[in-house]
């Protein structure tokens, strides 16, 4: 290859590299401005700071690092990183979102009084979780699909939720009246919730036992006794099977999967008006399965 061609390719490479660098700097600048505009709309008493923010011109992801959140609701929390893979920038309440939060940490000494009381009841000195969620709302057909909502951490376990609602007239809730109207009209089409326990179930049982002045073993036994009594009372074989699965989880918390497939049109707010567990189970088509944890070694 002639020296002139080599020199020409080198110049092109330098220009291309410089162009990419400038484009990346400009994209990062725009992201900083966009995030700044969003932060001005946060609820009163909430402050968010971050060390770095950037935008990948290759895959369109927005990344924040070393985030600090201080709110009146919970107190101060730290986040190692936030990745926004997809986000609707054109509506006050986004119509689609895909976000990952890595290393969300709440320490007891940084929490406010209400959060500290809750952490003390469950004997948490700190809680660290990763969060991932993605949803998509289509106003043309009034459909909301929760593609994924996942919280996972060593002290709490893993909670995953997905679902689909129809006749959702809007996501823009400005006051209680909006929420009630949306809830009365929105229809549940299907939901799946999966929970794999870390230590949260045992912590909850220990907390409720302490409130009643008894030990956790006695309180757990009383829950099992109540569930056994409910199984004897119910006439529905299917409901008895569901209670049996709940009983198994109470005895040895492991994994529980709850699916909801309504057999009829069920507005969200009408769920609270159903008088009996049997009616709820029959109307919503609830199915519960559990995988107990391994027996503890003596």
N, C-alpha and C positions, 0 to 999 in steps of 0.2 A: 504494500500500500504506500502510495506517495506521501511525503511529509506534509504536503498541502492538505490532503484529505484527512490525515490524522489530526492536524491542527484544527481543521474545520469541525470534526467530530468533538474535539475537546471543548471548543467554543460553545457548541450546541449543548453539551453536557453541563457546562458551567451556567449557561442561560437557563436551562431547564431546572437545574438544582436551585438556582437563585429564585426562579419563578415560584417553585414549590415552597421555598422558605418564606417568601413574601406572602404567598397565598395563605400559608398556615398561620403566620403572624396576624394577618388581617382577620382570618376566621376566628382565632382566639380572642381578638379584640371585640368582634361582634358578639361572641358568646358571653364575654364579660358584661357587655352592655345589656344583653338579653336577660341574663341572670339577675343583674342589678335591678332591672325593671320588674322582674317577678318578685324579688325580695321586698320591694316597696309595697307590695299588695298582701304581705303576710298579716295574719291576725295581730291585733294590738297585744303587746307583751311578748312577742316572739322575735328572736334575733338569730340570724344565721350568718356565720362567717366561714370562709374557706381560704386555704393557702394558695391553691392553684386551680384554674379552670381551663379546659382546652377542648378543641374540636378536631376530630379526625376527618380530614377531607377525603380519606379513602373509604371509610364505612359510615360516615355521618354521625358517629357517636359523640356525645358530650360527656366529658369526664371531669369530676371534681375530686380533689384530694384534701385530706385533713380538714374535715368539716366540723364545726362546732355549732350546736343548736342549743339555744337557751330560751326556755319558754315558761310562762307562768303555770301552764298545765302540768308539767312534769319536773322541770328543773333543767339542769345542764346535761347534755349528752354529746358524745364524740363519735364521729364516723370516719373510718379510714378512707372510704372511697364511694362515690356515687357514679354510676354509668347510666346515662339516658340514651337508650338505643333508638327510641321512637317517641315522638311527643307532638301533640297537636298545639301549634302556637297561635291558632286563629280563633279560638273560643275561650271565654272566661273560665269555663270548666272544660278541660281537654276532652275531645271525643275519642282519642286513642292515646295510650301511654304504654311504654315498655321500659321499666326502670329496675336496676339492681343496686342494692345498698349493701356494702360490705363492711363488716366490723362495726355495727351500731352498738355502742357501749354506754350503759347507764350505771354509774357508781353510786352507792348509797349516800356517800358524803356530799355528792354533787346534786342529789335529788331534792325536790322540795318536800315540805312536811307530809303532804298526802301520799306522795310516791314512796317516801321513806317508811311510812306506816305500812303500806302494802308490801314493801320488800321485807320489812321486819317480820310481818305475819308469815311470810313464806320462807323466811330465813335466807334471803339473798343478800350478799354483800355487794355483788355486781351482777349485771346481766349483759351478755354479749350475744347478738344475733345477726344473721344475714337475712335480708329481705329482698324478695323479688316479686314484682307484680306487673301484670299486663292485662289491659282490657280494651275493648273496642265498642264504640257506640255508633249505631247507624240511625240517624234521625229520620231518614226516608222510610224505613220500615219499623222504627221505634224499637229496635232490638239492642240489648246490652249483653255482650258476651264477656264474661270474666275468664280470660284464657288461663291465667295463673295468678294466685296470691299465695306466696310461700314465705313462712317464717321458720328459721331453723337456728338452733343454738344448743350447746352441750348441756346447759342447765334447764332448758325448757322442752327440748325435743324438736320435732318437726311438724308443722301444721301446714297443710296444703288445701286450697279451695279452688274450685272451678265451677262455673255455672252459666246459665242462660236465662234471661228474662225478656219478655216481650211486652208490647204496649207501654213502653217506658217513654212518656211524652217529653221528658227533658232531664238533663243532669244538673241544670242550673237551679239549685236550691238556695233561695235568699232568705226565707223565713219558714216558720213551722207550718204555715198553711200550704206552702209548696210541697213540703215533705209529705204531709198527709195526703194531698191530692195525688201525688206520684205513687205513693204506697197503695192507695185504694185502686188505682188503675193498672199498675204493673202486675204482670202475671208470671209466676214461677213456672218455668218449663223443665228445668233439670238442674240439680246441684250435686256435687260430690265433694265431701270433706274427708280428708285422711289425716289422722293424727298418730304419730309415733312418739311415745312418751320418752322424756329424758328423766327428769325427777319431779316434774310439775305435779303429777297426780298424787304422789306420796306427800309432797309438800302441802297440797290443798287439804288432803285428809288429815294430816297432822295439825294444820291450822284450825280446821273446823272442830277437831277433837279437843284442842286446847280451849276453844271458846266455850265448850260444854263441860270442861273440867274433867275429861276422861283421856285415857291414852289412845294413840292412833289405832292400835290393834283392836280395842273394844269398839271404837267408832266404825272401823271398817266392817267388823262383824255385824254391827247393827244395820249398816247399809245392805249387806248381803241378806240379812234376815228380812228386811223390808221388801227387797226385790223378790225373794222367795214367796212372801205373802202375796205380792202383786201377781206373780205367776199363777198362784193357786186361785186367785179371784177371777182372772180374765178367762173368757170363754173362747177367745180367738187363739187358735194354734199358732198362727203367724206372729201375733203380738208376743206370745210366750217365747217364741224363738228369739225375737229381738231383745226381750228382757234378759234372756239367758246369756246373750252376747254381752250386754251391759254388765251383768253380774260377773262374767269372766274377766272383764276389763278391771272392774273394781277390785277383784281378788288379786290379780297379777297384771298391773298395767303394762301393756305392750303396744300393739297397733290396733287402731279401730278405723274402719271405713264406713262412712254413712253416705248413702245415696238417696236422692229424692227425685222421683219421677211421677209427678201428679197425674192422676187418672182423669182429672177434670180441670176446668179453668179455676185457678186459685189466686186471687189478688193477694199481694204480700201482706197487707194489714189485716186480712181476715183470718190469718193463721192464729192470731192471739185470741180470736173469738171462739175457737173450737173447744168444746167443754171437756173432752176426755182424750186420754192418750190413744185409745183405740180409734176414735174418729180422725185424729191427726194422722195416725199411721195409715189408715185405710185411704183417706183422701189424698195424702201426699205420696203414697206408694213408697214409704220409707223402708229401707233395708239396711240393717246393721250387721257387720261382720267384724270379728276381732281375732287377733293372734296374740295370745297371752305371752308375757315375757317368760324367759326361762326361770325355773325355780331357783331361789337364792340358796347358795351353798351354806350349809350349817357349820 
